[in-house]
Amino acid sequence: MKTRWMDTPIGGLRLHVDAGLLTAIDFGAEPRGERVEDALLDQVERQLDEYFAGDRRDFDLPVAADGTEFQKKVWAYLRTIPYGETVTYGQVATDLGYEVGISRAVGAANGANPIPIVVPCHRVIGSNGKLTGYAGGLDRKTTLLELERPGLF
């Protein structure tokens, strides 16, 4: 596994790649050590820079996240949510063929997403249209949503 730190408008991120796949992005990372040279890390960093500059709406990166089958279903769904749009936890549940009542399970899977931003868990909001929990903090979630759709929150 290789990692690299990068500075962004939402703070430091640590990028993790393994076997040619992006496996994790950590919030709140601090710089440490030397810059690791890796073509995929270069690509991830470039695409994130483009996203934060407003020049990229979709990520074209090979990803692999370790999780349960249910989590992987939710994470795959998250990648289909268009840039600048939001959905509710209940909508994710019903779109995946489940009852709205499992929206808490969807929220838990959303919160366990190891590849935020690229797998856009920030685009899922509460049924009342309000922001709910976010592993990176609601301030980061607000910043990401405002980047994609100014004036949304």
Salt bridges, closest charged atoms under 4 A:
ASP26 OD2 - HIS16 NE2 2.56
GLU37 OE2 - ARG35 NE 3.87
ASP38 OD1 - LYS2 NZ 3.28
ASP42 OD1 - ARG4 NH2 2.81
ASP42 OD1 - ARG35 NH2 3.81
GLU45 OE1 - ARG4 NH1 2.94
GLU45 OE1 - ARG35 NH2 3.05
GLU50 OE1 - ARG56 NE 2.78
GLU148 OE2 - HIS122 NE2 2.76
GLU148 OE1 - ARG123 NE 2.85
